[in-house]
Amino acid sequence: MIYFAIRVAVASSIMIAFYLTRGFGSKLETFLMAFAAALAAQGVAFAVKLAVGDQPRSGRAAALLAGCVIAVAASVVFVAIDKSTIDAKQAVHGYLDMQTLVRSGDQAEFEIVEGAKRTRIRYRGVLNDQMRDRNEIVANGQWQGEVFVASDVLAKCPSSYPSPNGPVPASQYR
């Protein structure tokens, strides 16, 4: 029973510390940290068993403990590398699908389309008055799971505007 309590305490403390310091991003990252926490907890409980003398010391026991340590280290390194690439500022580009635009106070969510790929964007702030259907959009920010959280959104000024008689060059409006 004591070893079960050790496992729960170690795994819980690792997951709580990771969540408070970095948060959980993707499902893969969450799975890897849960796996690492479970392995670390198993390794600590096993090390306590070895230290107390409840487990006979053998080469297989040492290999199992070393395997737990290596797997935990590999998981943490993978998440650290994955997280560092996510934390860097990024930009996405596409064409606005105006039907997906939803505003709530100063927050807006919409989708941009680039080929067959659709990207959901969340933005807090005033949107440019050039936000029109199929207008070219560039957003800078960071990924949070499947949603791109933009720190700024640029709606490019089109080279032509649609009209009932066909496209009209934007230079006529300048």
Buried (B, 14 or more C-beta within 10 A) or exposed (E): EEBEEBBEEBBEEBBEEBEEEBEBBBEEBBEBBBEBBBBBBBBBBBBBBBEEEEBEEEEEBEEBBEEBBEBBEEBBEBBEEBBEEBEEEBEBEBBBBEEBBEEEEEEBBBBBBEEEEEBBBBBEEEBBEBBEEEBBBBBBBBBEEEBBBBEEBBBEEBEEEEEEEEEEEEEEEE
